[in-house]
Amino acid sequence: MELAYIPSPSRGVLYLGPVPLRGYAFCIIIGVFVAVWLGNKRWVARGGRAGTVADIAVWAVPFGLVGGRLYHVITDYELYFSEGRDWVDAFKVWEGGLGIWGAVALGAVGAWIGCRRRGIALPAYADAIAPGIALAQAIGRWGNWFNQELYGKATDLPWALHITSSTDGRMPGYYHPTFLYESLWCVGVALLVIWADRRFRLGHGRAFALYVAAYCAGRGWIEYMRIDDAHHVLGLRLNVWTAIVVFVLAVTYIAVSAKKRPGREEIVEPGAAEDGSDAGTDGGTGTDGEPVKSGEPADAKAEAEAESGTEAASKDEEKSEGKSEAADEAADKTADETESAGKKS
């Protein structure tokens, strides 16, 4: 008898009249909002305009959803196109099945389009939203819990996941909650990227590459624990190989980028500082070393002091002119008195 375990929901959908409210969809939506919220805060801190992240997300999110679904359908095509299957099910996204590899790849295409329309470099935008994407994945994985899917091998650990459904070949029992492992790992990845970005001032896409590499490192061993059907290559699941390849590419990018383009971008969104928007929280220092407010030129204080000096000089000049006029009047008065005395004498 199991004394402790993680229960599965009795169903993954609730009905508000005729309208279905699906737990999987809610997790995806909440994840997107969190990613945009955190991405916006990081973008503004880097010197961008508030709202830019959301505007570009309008392009990135739909592309990402399509890419994630395409990757899943292509790599698990037998679930939709084999004998006895209905190909229409390939369009039922709410039933689960989004591949993160396709979501990130095609989502990047959508983000690139949005960035091009705003005149923004994609690497800077990717750095800003990287932790948010990791948190979105952490939240989205709970959609698998609602659908009772993507669990690991059988276990008697106290945090075992209790599967109760027997549909689609499931066997009720207690299994490793791989959805929970990946969710916690993604939270750790988000914190790692935020820390490393502050510590090393990552730029030119290196924060995003760190997110990719860290996620792949965790996905590799978590994927190895799963027991759902998957294609195998040389004894390893396809997603394990994908994680290995993408990890190597991400680490290579970090190394090469750090040599070719060290440091961080000074300007991430052209014109953000000049138009008086909420761009940036670190305006640097003025000519005397005092901090300058966001959006204020570095020499703003010097200009203010120069204007103050000019006004003081003008006042001094006015006082000097006033004294000169008084002296002239006094001299004229003395001359008049002298002339009058001469006439009297």
Disulfide bonds with the S-S distance in Angstrom:
none
